[in-house]
Amino acid sequence: MKDVLIITSYFPPEFGAASNRIFHLSEGLQKRHYNVLVLTPLPNYPTGKIFEAYKGKFKQTSTENNIKIHRLWIYASNSKNKFLRLIAMLSYSFSLVWFFMWHKIPKTVIIQSPPLLVAFTSILFLRLKTRKLILNVSDLWPIVGLELGALKKGISYSFLEKIERFNYKYADLVLGQSEEILTHVNSLFPNKNSFLYRNYPEFNPPEFIEKNNFNGKVKLVYAGLLGVAQGIYNLCEQLDYSKIEFHIYGAGSEQSKIQLFIEKHPELPIFYHGEVSRKTIHKELIKYEITIIPLLNRIYGSVPSKIFEYAKLGLPMIYFGGGEGEKIIKNHKLGWIANAGDYNNLNGVISTIEKSNLSIEFNKKIRQTADEEFNLNKQLDELIKHI
């Protein structure tokens, strides 16, 4: 069996796209006869606090699903204070270096980026001619930070750009979750080996059910992070409810604002259902007719993993985020596209959707497309040819 080390800042029992992506990668490699070792911090995302079961531990080693997992110490924080966030990243980088010093490292290493600093530390200490370093890039930092307003151009931004270029330069292979990411990497290093590695999910979808809707309105659902970047509060304010009712699942920084808005507008058909597990949310989502994938601002290089997850569920989508996601929705006939940030256009698109077109046959067609085009096992079979 070939040994492979995966270095990541996110891993189950943490939730989220990054955690799921690396879990499925490690599980898929293990099933393809790789001996997989994972390095990850003690679980702390997204709360910024070490999970209760891991409190008081400096590190923990376990074997789960035949994968050996080393959970290393981190100064956990999700503070908006940039200094504290930097300390958190540095603390995990320190733990990684300490691990590298005292353990034999496999010849093949897959490194998750961002965080840039964690990837930089790993590449800096592990780059050898005899070792293959594979950089898995899920977001284009620091560009994303600039677009989200978290960073400004200056000395610190230039420093992050240098780290980014260092990471690409010394990676033997770059995995990108979008074509835009690979285009960016190849614009800096034209001869860099790269591979499009989408964030395809792996789960058994529940059976389709008939929707009972006696008020004649389309049931629109959103499930996920209720943060500023998703703009769900704005949706609550701007949606035209004459043809729809809006159902919301999730948690985040805008949760209290959304709940307060619902309380102040009891006449609007908006329903907040709280936060539920990933397994439960799949059973909940198939009760609805359409889902919406919004982004307040178009983020270069970003393709929401929800596209592939909802396609596997067979759930039609309204995509309201711009960028590469629009092309995927359009090319694979997964639903409707509304111009990013244009609420008049969004309401116009919704007004054209007829309930008669929202059938189980449509659901099955979307799910079939997902099985054929967004297949994790086919993607993994192609990936191992490169590693």
C-alpha positions as CSV (number, residue, x, y, z in Angstrom):
1,M,0.0,0.0,0.0
2,K,1.2,3.5,-0.9
3,D,1.4,5.9,2.1
4,V,-0.1,9.4,1.7
5,L,-0.3,12.2,4.3
6,I,-3.2,14.7,4.2
7,I,-2.6,18.0,6.0
8,T,-5.8,20.0,6.6
9,S,-7.3,22.6,8.9
10,Y,-10.7,21.1,8.8
11,F,-11.9,17.5,9.3
12,P,-14.9,15.7,10.9
13,P,-16.5,16.0,13.4
14,E,-16.3,19.6,12.1
15,F,-19.0,20.5,9.6
16,G,-18.8,22.4,6.4
17,A,-17.7,22.0,2.8
18,A,-13.9,21.9,3.5
19,S,-14.3,19.2,6.2
20,N,-16.6,17.1,3.9
21,R,-14.2,17.5,0.9
22,I,-11.1,16.3,2.8
23,F,-13.0,13.5,4.5
24,H,-14.3,12.1,1.2
25,L,-10.8,12.5,-0.3
26,S,-9.2,10.5,2.5
27,E,-11.9,7.9,2.5
28,G,-11.7,7.5,-1.2
29,L,-8.0,7.1,-1.2
30,Q,-8.2,4.5,1.6
31,K,-10.7,2.5,-0.4
32,R,-8.3,2.6,-3.3
33,H,-5.6,0.9,-1.2
34,Y,-3.7,3.9,0.1
35,N,-2.5,4.0,3.6
36,V,-3.9,7.4,4.7
37,L,-2.6,9.5,7.5
38,V,-4.4,12.8,8.4
39,L,-3.0,15.8,10.3
40,T,-5.6,18.2,11.5
41,P,-6.2,20.5,14.5
42,L,-8.3,19.5,17.5
43,P,-11.9,20.2,16.3
44,N,-12.9,23.8,16.7
45,Y,-14.7,25.0,13.6
46,P,-16.9,27.1,13.3
47,T,-17.2,28.0,17.0
48,G,-13.6,28.9,17.5
49,K,-13.6,26.8,20.6
50,I,-12.3,23.3,21.1
51,F,-15.1,20.8,21.0
52,E,-16.2,19.5,24.4
53,A,-14.9,15.9,23.8
54,Y,-11.4,17.2,23.0
55,K,-11.0,19.9,25.7
56,G,-7.9,19.7,27.8
57,K,-6.0,17.6,25.3
58,F,-2.7,18.6,23.7
59,K,-3.2,16.1,20.9
60,Q,-5.2,13.0,20.1
61,T,-4.4,10.1,17.8
62,S,-7.2,7.7,16.6
63,T,-7.9,5.3,13.8
64,E,-11.3,5.9,12.1
65,N,-12.5,3.9,9.1
66,N,-8.9,2.6,8.7
67,I,-7.6,6.2,8.5
68,K,-5.0,7.3,11.2
69,I,-5.8,10.8,12.4
70,H,-3.5,13.0,14.4
71,R,-5.4,15.9,15.9
72,L,-2.8,18.5,17.0
73,W,-2.9,21.4,19.4
74,I,-4.2,24.8,18.2
75,Y,-5.0,28.1,19.9
76,A,-8.6,28.1,18.7
77,S,-10.3,31.4,17.8
78,N,-12.8,32.7,15.3
79,S,-12.3,36.3,16.5
80,K,-12.6,39.1,14.0
81,N,-9.4,40.4,15.5
82,K,-6.8,39.7,12.8
83,F,-4.0,39.4,15.3
84,L,-5.9,36.6,17.2
85,R,-6.7,34.8,13.9
86,L,-3.0,35.0,13.0
87,I,-2.0,33.5,16.4
88,A,-4.4,30.7,15.8
89,M,-2.9,29.9,12.4
90,L,0.7,30.2,13.8
91,S,-0.2,27.9,16.6
92,Y,-1.3,25.1,14.3
93,S,1.8,25.7,12.1
94,F,4.0,25.3,15.1
95,S,2.2,22.0,15.9
96,L,2.8,20.8,12.4
97,V,6.5,21.6,12.5
98,W,6.9,19.8,15.8
99,F,5.1,16.8,14.2
100,F,7.4,16.9,11.2
101,M,10.5,16.9,13.4
102,W,9.5,13.7,15.3
103,H,7.7,11.6,12.7
104,K,8.5,9.9,9.4
105,I,6.6,11.8,6.6
106,P,5.3,9.8,3.6
107,K,6.7,10.6,0.1
108,T,3.2,11.8,-1.0
109,V,1.6,14.7,0.8
110,I,-1.7,16.5,0.1
111,I,-1.9,19.9,1.6
112,Q,-5.2,21.9,1.9
113,S,-5.1,25.6,1.1
114,P,-6.3,28.0,2.5
115,P,-5.1,28.8,5.1
116,L,-2.1,30.1,3.2
117,L,0.2,30.1,6.2
118,V,-0.5,26.5,7.1
119,A,0.1,25.5,3.5
120,F,3.3,27.6,3.4
121,T,4.6,26.0,6.6
122,S,4.0,22.5,5.2
123,I,5.6,23.1,1.9
124,L,8.6,25.0,3.4
125,F,9.5,22.1,5.7
126,L,8.5,19.2,3.5
127,R,9.8,20.2,0.1
128,L,12.4,17.6,-1.1
129,K,13.1,16.3,-4.5
130,T,12.1,12.8,-3.4
131,R,8.7,13.9,-2.0
132,K,5.6,14.8,-4.0
133,L,3.7,17.8,-2.7
134,I,0.1,18.2,-3.9
135,L,-1.7,21.5,-3.1
136,N,-5.5,21.3,-2.9
137,V,-6.7,24.9,-3.5
138,S,-10.3,25.5,-2.6
139,D,-10.2,29.3,-2.5
140,L,-7.9,31.9,-4.1
141,W,-6.5,33.7,-1.1
142,P,-5.6,36.5,-0.8
143,I,-7.8,37.5,-3.8
144,V,-10.9,36.3,-1.9
145,G,-10.0,38.3,1.1
146,L,-9.8,41.4,-1.0
147,E,-13.1,40.8,-2.7
148,L,-14.9,40.2,0.6
149,G,-13.4,43.3,2.2
150,A,-11.4,41.4,4.8
151,L,-8.1,42.5,3.3
152,K,-6.8,45.8,1.8
153,K,-3.9,46.2,-0.7
154,G,-0.7,47.1,1.1
155,I,2.3,45.5,2.7
156,S,0.4,42.7,4.4
157,Y,-1.5,41.9,1.1
158,S,1.8,41.8,-0.9
159,F,3.3,39.5,1.7
160,L,0.3,37.1,1.3
161,E,0.7,37.2,-2.4
162,K,4.4,36.1,-2.1
163,I,3.3,33.3,0.2
164,E,0.7,32.3,-2.4
165,R,3.2,32.2,-5.2
166,F,5.7,30.3,-3.1
167,N,3.0,27.6,-2.4
168,Y,2.2,27.3,-6.1
169,K,5.9,27.3,-7.2
170,Y,7.0,24.4,-5.0
171,A,3.8,22.3,-5.3
172,D,4.4,19.4,-7.7
173,L,0.6,19.2,-8.5
174,V,-2.1,21.7,-7.9
175,L,-5.7,20.6,-7.4
176,G,-8.3,23.3,-7.9
177,Q,-12.0,23.1,-7.2
178,S,-12.8,25.4,-10.1
179,E,-11.5,26.2,-13.6
180,E,-11.0,29.8,-12.5
181,I,-8.6,28.6,-9.8
182,L,-6.5,26.6,-12.3
183,T,-6.5,29.5,-14.7
184,H,-5.1,31.8,-12.0
185,V,-2.4,29.3,-11.0
186,N,-1.4,28.7,-14.6
187,S,-1.3,32.5,-15.3
188,L,1.5,32.6,-12.6
189,F,3.2,29.3,-13.4
190,P,2.2,28.3,-17.0
191,N,3.8,24.9,-16.8
192,K,2.4,23.9,-13.5
193,N,0.8,20.4,-13.3
194,S,-2.9,20.9,-12.3
195,F,-6.1,18.9,-12.0
196,L,-9.7,20.0,-11.7
197,Y,-10.9,18.5,-8.5
198,R,-14.5,19.5,-7.8
199,N,-16.1,19.3,-4.4
200,Y,-18.4,16.4,-5.3
201,P,-20.4,14.8,-2.4
202,E,-20.8,11.2,-1.5
203,F,-24.1,10.1,0.2
204,N,-27.1,8.0,-0.5
205,P,-29.9,10.5,-1.3
206,P,-33.4,9.9,0.1
207,E,-36.3,8.8,-2.1
208,F,-38.4,11.5,-3.8
209,I,-41.7,12.4,-2.2
210,E,-44.8,14.1,-3.5
211,K,-45.1,17.7,-2.4
212,N,-48.2,18.8,-0.6
213,N,-48.8,22.4,-1.2
214,F,-52.4,23.6,-0.7
215,N,-51.8,27.4,-0.9
216,G,-50.5,27.2,-4.5
217,K,-47.2,28.9,-3.7
218,V,-43.8,27.5,-4.6
219,K,-41.8,26.3,-1.6
220,L,-38.3,27.9,-1.8
221,V,-35.6,26.7,0.6
222,Y,-32.2,27.9,1.7
223,A,-29.9,25.7,3.9
224,G,-26.5,26.7,5.0
225,L,-24.4,29.4,6.7
226,L,-26.4,32.5,7.6
227,G,-23.4,34.9,7.1
228,V,-22.9,38.2,5.5
229,A,-21.5,36.7,2.3
230,Q,-24.6,34.6,1.7
231,G,-26.9,37.7,2.1
232,I,-30.0,35.8,3.4
233,Y,-31.2,38.8,5.4
234,N,-31.2,40.8,2.2
235,L,-33.2,38.1,0.5
236,C,-35.8,38.2,3.3
237,E,-36.1,42.0,2.6
238,Q,-36.1,41.9,-1.2
239,L,-38.0,38.8,-2.2
240,D,-41.5,39.1,-3.8
241,Y,-43.6,36.7,-1.8
242,S,-46.7,36.7,-4.2
243,K,-45.7,33.3,-5.6
244,I,-43.4,31.8,-3.0
245,E,-42.9,30.9,0.6
246,F,-39.4,31.0,1.9
247,H,-37.9,28.4,4.3
248,I,-34.6,28.8,6.0
249,Y,-32.2,26.3,7.7
250,G,-28.9,27.1,9.3
251,A,-27.0,29.3,11.7
252,G,-24.5,32.2,11.5
253,S,-23.8,35.8,12.2
254,E,-27.1,37.0,10.5
255,Q,-29.3,34.5,12.3
256,S,-30.6,36.9,15.0
257,K,-31.3,39.6,12.4
258,I,-33.3,37.1,10.3
259,Q,-35.3,35.9,13.2
260,L,-36.1,39.5,14.3
261,F,-37.2,40.3,10.7
262,I,-39.5,37.3,10.7
263,E,-41.0,38.4,14.1
264,K,-41.6,41.9,12.8
265,H,-43.2,40.7,9.6
266,P,-45.7,37.9,10.5
267,E,-47.6,38.6,7.3
268,L,-44.7,37.3,5.2
269,P,-44.5,33.6,4.5
270,I,-40.9,33.2,5.9
271,F,-40.1,30.2,8.1
272,Y,-36.9,29.7,10.1
273,H,-36.3,26.0,11.0
274,G,-33.0,26.3,12.9
275,E,-29.9,24.3,12.4
276,V,-30.0,20.5,11.7
277,S,-27.4,17.8,10.9
278,R,-26.3,17.2,7.3
279,K,-28.0,13.8,7.3
280,T,-31.3,15.3,8.5
281,I,-31.1,18.3,6.1
282,H,-31.2,16.0,3.1
283,K,-34.5,14.5,4.2
284,E,-35.8,18.0,4.9
285,L,-34.7,19.5,1.6
286,I,-36.6,17.0,-0.6
287,K,-39.8,18.3,0.9
288,Y,-39.3,21.5,-1.1
289,E,-39.7,22.4,-4.7
290,I,-36.7,24.7,-5.3
291,T,-33.6,25.8,-3.5
292,I,-31.7,29.0,-3.8
293,I,-27.9,29.4,-3.8
294,P,-27.1,33.1,-3.2
295,L,-23.8,35.0,-2.8
296,L,-23.9,38.7,-1.9
297,N,-20.8,39.3,-4.0
298,R,-19.3,37.2,-6.8
299,I,-16.1,35.6,-5.6
300,Y,-13.5,34.8,-8.2
301,G,-12.6,31.1,-8.1
302,S,-15.5,30.1,-5.9
303,V,-18.0,27.4,-7.0
304,P,-20.4,26.6,-4.2
305,S,-20.4,22.9,-3.3
306,K,-24.1,23.2,-2.7
307,I,-24.6,22.9,-6.5
308,F,-23.3,19.4,-6.6
309,E,-25.0,18.4,-3.3
310,Y,-28.4,19.6,-4.4
311,A,-28.0,18.0,-7.8
312,K,-27.4,14.7,-6.2
313,L,-30.6,15.3,-4.2
314,G,-32.4,16.1,-7.5
315,L,-33.4,19.5,-6.2
316,P,-33.9,22.3,-8.8
317,M,-31.8,25.5,-8.1
318,I,-32.0,29.2,-8.5
319,Y,-28.4,30.4,-8.7
320,F,-27.9,33.9,-7.6
321,G,-24.1,34.3,-7.2
322,G,-22.4,34.9,-10.6
323,G,-19.2,33.4,-11.7
324,E,-18.4,29.8,-12.8
325,G,-21.5,28.4,-10.9
326,E,-23.7,30.0,-13.5
327,K,-22.1,28.0,-16.3
328,I,-22.5,24.8,-14.4
329,I,-26.2,25.4,-13.8
330,K,-26.9,26.4,-17.4
331,N,-24.8,23.7,-19.1
332,H,-26.3,20.9,-17.0
333,K,-29.9,22.3,-16.9
334,L,-30.1,22.2,-13.1
335,G,-32.5,25.2,-12.7
336,W,-32.5,29.0,-13.2
337,I,-30.0,31.8,-13.1
338,A,-30.6,35.3,-11.7
339,N,-28.1,38.1,-12.2
340,A,-25.9,38.4,-9.1
341,G,-27.0,41.2,-6.8
342,D,-30.0,42.1,-9.0
343,Y,-33.1,41.5,-6.8
344,N,-35.5,42.8,-9.5
345,N,-34.1,40.2,-11.9
346,L,-34.3,37.5,-9.2
347,N,-38.0,38.2,-8.6
348,G,-38.5,38.3,-12.4
349,V,-37.0,34.8,-12.7
350,I,-39.1,33.5,-9.9
351,S,-42.2,34.9,-11.5
352,T,-41.6,32.8,-14.6
353,I,-41.4,29.5,-12.7
354,E,-44.6,27.4,-13.0
355,K,-45.5,24.8,-10.5
356,S,-46.5,22.5,-13.3
357,N,-42.9,22.3,-14.3
358,L,-41.7,21.3,-10.8
359,S,-42.3,17.5,-11.1
360,I,-40.6,14.4,-9.8
361,E,-39.6,13.7,-13.4
362,F,-37.6,16.9,-13.3
363,N,-36.0,15.9,-10.0
364,K,-35.0,12.5,-11.4
365,K,-33.4,14.1,-14.5
366,I,-31.3,16.4,-12.2
367,R,-30.2,13.4,-10.1
368,Q,-29.3,11.4,-13.1
369,T,-27.1,14.3,-14.3
370,A,-25.4,14.4,-11.0
371,D,-24.7,10.6,-11.1
372,E,-23.2,10.9,-14.5
373,E,-21.4,14.3,-14.4
374,F,-20.6,14.9,-10.7
375,N,-19.4,11.5,-9.7
376,L,-16.9,11.5,-6.9
377,N,-15.6,7.9,-7.6
378,K,-14.9,8.7,-11.2
379,Q,-13.1,11.8,-10.2
380,L,-11.0,9.9,-7.6
381,D,-10.1,7.2,-10.2
382,E,-8.8,10.0,-12.4
383,L,-6.9,11.7,-9.5
384,I,-4.9,8.6,-8.5
385,K,-3.4,8.5,-12.1
386,H,-1.8,11.9,-11.1
387,I,-0.5,11.0,-7.7
